[in-house]
């Protein structure tokens, strides 16, 4: 991944979409493990931007409006736990 490209995380259809740059979808995850895998294989280790769909996840297939953020945070934590130093 190029350093200047922004990474976007959005909620859709009960899962998390990952974009590198605008409109360049690189993955979709419904589990923290899959999100961690996408972030790792795409070398996404820096900051990410949440799209507004993350604030309204209940309109994007999640049971509660916070559920997409919870899924993303669990994926980030899993990736951090499995990172080798």
DASUL-V924373 format. One record per pair of residues at least 6 apart in sequence whose C-alpha atoms are under 8 Angstrom apart, sorted by the first residue. I is the first residue (numbers start at 1). J is the second residue. D is the distance in whole Angstrom. If there is no record, write none. Layout:
# DASUL-V924373
[[I	J	D] [I	J	D]]
This chain:
# DASUL-V924373
[[1	20	8] [1	42	7] [1	43	6] [1	44	7] [5	20	6] [5	21	5] [6	20	6] [6	21	5] [6	22	8] [6	48	7] [6	49	7] [7	18	7] [7	19	6] [7	20	5] [7	21	6] [7	44	8] [7	47	7] [7	48	5] [7	49	6] [8	18	6] [8	19	5] [8	20	6] [8	21	7] [8	22	8] [8	48	6] [8	49	5] [8	50	6] [8	51	7] [9	16	7] [9	17	6] [9	18	5] [9	19	6] [9	48	7] [9	49	6] [9	50	5] [9	51	6] [9	54	8] [10	16	6] [10	17	5] [10	18	7] [10	50	6] [10	51	5] [10	52	7] [10	53	6] [10	54	6] [11	17	6] [11	51	8] [11	53	5] [11	54	5] [11	57	6] [11	60	6] [11	68	6] [12	53	7] [12	57	8] [12	60	5] [12	61	7] [13	60	5] [13	61	5] [13	62	8] [14	30	7] [14	57	8] [14	60	6] [14	61	4] [14	62	5] [14	68	8] [15	28	7] [15	29	5] [15	30	4] [15	31	8] [15	61	8] [15	62	8] [15	68	7] [16	28	6] [16	29	5] [16	30	6] [16	35	8] [16	68	7] [16	71	8] [16	72	7] [17	25	7] [17	26	8] [17	27	6] [17	28	5] [17	29	7] [18	25	6] [18	26	6] [18	27	5] [18	28	6] [19	25	4] [19	26	5] [19	27	7] [20	26	7] [26	38	8] [26	42	8] [27	38	6] [28	35	7] [29	35	5] [29	38	8] [31	71	7] [31	75	8] [32	71	6] [32	72	7] [32	74	6] [32	75	4] [32	76	8] [32	78	7] [33	75	6] [33	78	7] [34	75	8] [35	72	7] [35	75	5] [35	76	8] [36	75	5] [36	76	6] [36	78	6] [36	79	5] [37	79	8] [39	45	7] [39	79	8] [40	79	7] [53	60	7] [54	65	8] [54	66	8] [54	68	6] [54	69	6] [55	65	6] [55	66	7] [55	69	8] [56	65	5] [56	66	8] [57	63	8] [57	64	7] [57	65	5] [57	66	7] [57	67	7] [57	68	6] [58	64	5] [58	65	5] [58	66	8] [58	67	8] [59	65	8] [62	68	7]]
